[in-house]
Amino acid sequence: MTRKDGDGGDIIQWFEEVCREAPAVQARTLGQIIRQNSGAEYLNKWMGHLPQLHEMEDQELESLFSSFVPLSSHADYEPYIQRIADGDPSPILIQQPVTTISL
C-alpha cells in the first residue's frame, strides 16, 4: 500500500479494514481447526458430546469452544505430548498422525 500525501492515510485505512475482519477470520480459522480435529482425543474430551460439529457455523463453534474448552497451559498438554513422544499413533491432540516431535 502506498502512502498518501505522506500522512500514512492509505496504510491506516488498510489496517483498519483488516482489523474489522479479524473476528470473522479468527472464527473461521478456529472452525476449521475444530472440524479437522474433531476426532482427536483432546478435543473430543471437551466437545465430543456435540455430534453435529461439521454442520455448525463458525461463530457457533467459536462460542461452544469458548464455553466448553478451558484455558490451558503447557502443563495441561504434557501427558498428551508424552504419549505422542512415546509413539502412541492414535489421534491425541490432532487428527493427523504426528510423525516428528521437537522438544
N, C-alpha and C positions, 0 to 999 in steps of 0.2 A: 504494500500500500504506500502510496506517495504522500508526502506531507503537503498540505495546502497552505500557501502563504506563510510557511514557516511556523505555523502555530500548532501543528500536530492534529488539526481537526479531523482529518480523514482517519488517522490512526485511532483517535479516541472514539470516533463513530464506529469503526470496525470492531474495536474492543468491546464497546457497549452492546453491539449486536450479538457478538459471540457469547458474551456473558448472559444475555437474555435467554439464549438457547441452552445454557449449561444444565439446568434442571432436567430438561427433556432428554438431553444426551446422556446424563448420568442414569436416569431411569431406564432408558433403552439399553445401556450397557449392562446395568445390573440385571435387567430382564433376560438378556442373552446369556449371561453367566449362570443365572438360576436355571434357565431351561436346559442349557448344555450340561449342567452338573446335577440335575435333579435326582439322578440315581446314585450319586455319591453318598457314602455313609454319613459324613458330617452334615451335609445339607438335609438329608433325609431325616436325620435325628430331630431337626427343628421344624421342618416343613413337610415331612413325609405324609402327614395326615391330609394334605391338600392334593388330591389326585389329579386335579384339572389344571395344574400349573402351566402346561403348554398352551392352554386356551385363554389365559388371563392377559389383560392389558398390562403394559409395562408399569404404569403408575400403581395399579393394584398390587402387582408383585412387589414393588418397592415398599408399599405400605405394609404388606404382610411380612416381608423380610424384616423391616424395622420393628415390627411388633413381636415376631417370634424368635428371631436370631439375636442372642445377646451380644453386647460388645465383648470383644475378646482380645487377649494378648497372646504373645508368642507362647507363653507357658501353657495356655489352653490347647495349643496345637501340638505340643511336644509329644504326647503319646501317639498321635496320628503320624507325625513325622518319623518317629522311631519305628513304627510298624512299616512305613514305606522304606526306610533305610534298611530294615531287616529283610526286605524282599517281598513283603506282602503284595501280591499282584491285584488285589481287589480294589475297586474304586473307593478310596477312602476320603480324600479331600476333593478330588476331581474325577470326572467320569473316565477320562483318557488314562491309559497306563503311564505311570511315572517311570521313565527309563534312566533318568540321571538325577542325582541329587548332589548339591554342592553345599557344604556347610562352612 
